[in-house]
Amino acid sequence: MPSLVDVTDADDPPFWPRIAARVNDAVASLPRDQPILLVAHSNAGVFVPVVVQAARRPVAGCLFVDARLPSRTGPTPTASPERLDYLRTTVTGGRLPQWTAWWDEDDVARLFPDPQTRSAVSAEQPRLPLSYYEQRVPVPAGWDDRPCGYLLFGPPYDGMAAEARDRGWDVDEVRGEHLHQLVDPDAVTARIVAMTEDWGASAGRRGGSVPQ
């Protein structure tokens, strides 16, 4: 996975084209015989359709892990109106606080397995411009013409999992908090592998291409 921490260094929206290009560059460097699977966590889910469209190689499948879903038809708001109203009250120096500062301390602390992990993650968190959450991300037609699935950790994303099930996607669960991949990476990885292990073979049988 390419690092995206600097895509908002310049407050010059929209940011989604830079995200799609950064992921595409990483995909282009992978071995040609390696199936491409997109695994998106949290708010990264809204960018999956534009990443699929931008990819120069076919994407075999898309898995959303405790993630927001893109709209069935776009564009997808990056944040709800209620979230934007709150975020506007927190801006200082043209930037938002780090993500872990948005919540009560007790709620944040339980997301991490230990203080050392929290410190390492916090050190990498950028302070995003408000404009990042004001952007609306396109939803190109045909992006989900491939296997898609949803891996749930728990509330409040259970509603998203129900929506994924309504879309006909495979849905599974590893019970935990929103950053459970940090708490039990082995269990989360095993479930991701189990959910996606047949997707590469399915892509080969379809022989399809990514919409351009």
C-alpha positions as CSV (number, residue, x, y, z in Angstrom):
1,M,0.0,0.0,0.0
2,P,1.5,3.4,-1.0
3,S,1.7,6.1,1.7
4,L,-1.0,8.8,1.3
5,V,-0.1,10.9,4.3
6,D,1.2,13.8,2.1
7,V,-1.6,14.0,-0.5
8,T,-3.1,17.0,1.3
9,D,0.1,18.8,2.0
10,A,-1.1,21.4,-0.4
11,D,-4.6,22.5,0.3
12,D,-5.7,22.2,-3.3
13,P,-8.8,20.1,-3.7
14,P,-10.1,17.8,-5.0
15,F,-7.7,15.3,-3.5
16,W,-9.2,12.1,-4.9
17,P,-7.3,12.3,-8.3
18,R,-4.0,12.3,-6.3
19,I,-5.2,9.3,-4.2
20,A,-6.2,7.3,-7.3
21,A,-2.9,8.2,-9.1
22,R,-0.8,7.2,-6.1
23,V,-2.5,3.8,-5.8
24,N,-2.2,3.2,-9.5
25,D,1.5,3.9,-9.5
26,A,1.8,1.2,-6.7
27,V,-0.3,-1.2,-8.7
28,A,1.8,-0.7,-11.8
29,S,4.9,-1.9,-10.0
30,L,3.4,-5.3,-8.9
31,P,4.3,-8.5,-10.8
32,R,2.2,-8.9,-13.9
33,D,0.8,-12.3,-12.8
34,Q,-0.3,-11.0,-9.4
35,P,-4.1,-10.4,-9.1
36,I,-4.9,-6.9,-7.9
37,L,-7.2,-6.7,-4.9
38,L,-8.2,-3.5,-3.2
39,V,-8.7,-3.5,0.5
40,A,-10.1,-0.3,2.0
41,H,-10.5,0.6,5.6
42,S,-12.7,3.3,7.1
43,N,-13.2,6.5,5.0
44,A,-10.9,5.1,2.3
45,G,-13.9,3.2,1.1
46,V,-15.4,6.2,-0.7
47,F,-12.3,6.3,-3.0
48,V,-12.5,2.7,-4.2
49,P,-14.5,3.5,-7.4
50,V,-12.1,6.1,-8.7
51,V,-9.1,3.9,-7.8
52,V,-10.7,1.1,-9.8
53,Q,-11.3,3.4,-12.8
54,A,-7.8,4.8,-12.7
55,A,-6.0,1.5,-12.5
56,R,-4.2,0.5,-15.7
57,R,-4.5,-3.2,-14.7
58,P,-7.7,-5.1,-14.0
59,V,-8.8,-5.1,-10.4
60,A,-10.0,-8.6,-9.4
61,G,-12.1,-7.5,-6.4
62,C,-12.7,-4.9,-3.7
63,L,-13.0,-5.6,0.0
64,F,-14.3,-2.9,2.4
65,V,-13.0,-3.4,6.0
66,D,-15.1,-1.5,8.6
67,A,-15.4,1.1,5.9
68,R,-17.8,3.6,4.4
69,L,-19.4,2.6,1.2
70,P,-19.5,4.7,-1.9
71,S,-22.9,5.9,-3.1
72,R,-24.7,3.5,-5.4
73,T,-24.6,6.4,-7.9
74,G,-22.2,9.3,-7.2
75,P,-20.9,11.5,-6.2
76,T,-20.2,10.4,-2.6
77,P,-19.7,13.0,0.1
78,T,-16.5,12.5,2.0
79,A,-18.3,13.5,5.2
80,S,-21.9,13.9,6.3
81,P,-23.4,17.4,6.8
82,E,-23.4,16.8,10.5
83,R,-19.8,15.8,10.6
84,L,-18.8,18.8,8.5
85,D,-20.6,21.1,10.9
86,Y,-18.6,19.7,13.8
87,L,-15.3,19.8,11.9
88,R,-15.7,23.4,11.0
89,T,-15.6,24.2,14.8
90,T,-12.3,22.5,15.2
91,V,-10.1,24.1,12.5
92,T,-7.0,25.9,13.7
93,G,-4.3,27.3,11.4
94,G,-6.3,26.2,8.4
95,R,-6.1,22.5,9.5
96,L,-8.2,20.0,11.4
97,P,-6.8,18.2,14.5
98,Q,-5.4,14.8,14.1
99,W,-8.2,12.2,13.7
100,T,-7.6,10.7,17.2
101,A,-8.2,14.1,18.8
102,W,-11.8,14.2,17.5
103,W,-13.1,11.7,20.1
104,D,-13.2,11.3,23.8
105,E,-10.0,10.0,25.3
106,D,-11.6,6.8,26.6
107,D,-13.1,6.0,23.2
108,V,-9.7,6.5,21.5
109,A,-7.6,4.6,24.0
110,R,-9.6,1.4,23.5
111,L,-8.9,1.3,19.8
112,F,-5.2,0.6,20.3
113,P,-3.6,-2.5,21.8
114,D,-1.0,-0.6,23.7
115,P,0.4,3.0,24.2
116,Q,3.4,2.3,21.9
117,T,1.1,1.4,19.0
118,R,-1.0,4.5,19.6
119,S,2.1,6.7,19.7
120,A,3.4,5.2,16.4
121,V,0.1,5.7,14.6
122,S,-0.4,9.2,16.0
123,A,3.0,10.2,14.8
124,E,1.9,9.5,11.2
125,Q,-1.4,11.2,11.3
126,P,-1.6,14.3,9.1
127,R,-3.7,17.3,10.0
128,L,-6.0,17.4,7.1
129,P,-7.5,20.6,5.6
130,L,-11.3,21.0,6.0
131,S,-11.5,21.0,2.2
132,Y,-10.6,17.3,2.2
133,Y,-13.9,16.5,3.9
134,E,-15.8,19.0,1.7
135,Q,-14.9,17.1,-1.5
136,R,-17.4,14.8,-3.3
137,V,-15.9,11.7,-4.9
138,P,-17.3,10.4,-8.3
139,V,-18.7,7.0,-8.6
140,P,-17.9,5.8,-12.2
141,A,-20.3,3.3,-13.6
142,G,-19.1,-0.3,-13.7
143,W,-16.6,0.0,-10.9
144,D,-18.3,-2.9,-9.0
145,D,-18.5,-5.3,-12.0
146,R,-16.2,-7.6,-10.0
147,P,-16.5,-9.4,-6.6
148,C,-16.9,-7.0,-3.7
149,G,-17.2,-7.8,0.0
150,Y,-17.5,-6.3,3.4
151,L,-15.6,-7.3,6.6
152,L,-17.2,-5.8,9.7
153,F,-15.6,-5.1,13.1
154,G,-18.7,-3.7,14.7
155,P,-20.8,-0.6,15.4
156,P,-21.2,1.9,14.0
157,Y,-20.4,0.2,10.7
158,D,-23.0,-2.5,11.0
159,G,-25.3,-0.3,9.0
160,M,-22.7,-0.3,6.2
161,A,-22.4,-4.1,6.4
162,A,-26.2,-4.3,6.0
163,E,-26.0,-2.1,3.0
164,A,-23.3,-4.3,1.5
165,R,-25.5,-7.3,2.0
166,D,-28.3,-5.5,0.2
167,R,-26.0,-5.0,-2.7
168,G,-25.4,-8.8,-2.9
169,W,-21.9,-8.7,-1.5
170,D,-20.3,-11.3,0.8
171,V,-20.3,-10.0,4.4
172,D,-18.2,-11.4,7.2
173,E,-17.3,-10.2,10.7
174,V,-14.3,-10.2,13.0
175,R,-15.7,-8.7,16.2
176,G,-13.6,-5.8,17.5
177,E,-13.2,-2.0,17.6
178,H,-12.6,0.2,14.5
179,L,-8.8,-0.4,14.5
180,H,-9.0,-4.1,15.1
181,Q,-6.3,-4.7,12.5
182,L,-3.8,-3.3,15.0
183,V,-5.2,-5.3,17.9
184,D,-5.3,-8.7,16.2
185,P,-3.6,-8.5,12.8
186,D,-3.4,-12.2,12.3
187,A,-7.2,-12.8,12.7
188,V,-8.0,-9.9,10.4
189,T,-5.5,-11.0,7.8
190,A,-6.7,-14.5,7.8
191,R,-10.3,-13.4,7.3
192,I,-9.3,-11.1,4.4
193,V,-7.5,-14.0,2.8
194,A,-10.4,-16.3,3.2
195,M,-12.9,-13.8,1.8
196,T,-10.7,-13.0,-1.3
197,E,-8.8,-16.1,-2.1
198,D,-11.0,-17.0,-5.1
199,W,-11.3,-13.5,-6.6
200,G,-8.1,-13.7,-8.6
201,A,-9.2,-17.0,-10.3
202,S,-12.6,-15.4,-11.0
203,A,-11.0,-12.5,-12.7
204,G,-9.0,-14.8,-14.9
205,R,-12.2,-16.7,-15.9
206,R,-14.0,-13.4,-16.7
207,G,-11.2,-12.1,-18.8
208,G,-12.6,-8.6,-18.2
209,S,-10.9,-5.3,-18.2
210,V,-11.1,-2.3,-15.9
211,P,-13.4,0.5,-17.2
212,Q,-11.5,3.4,-18.5
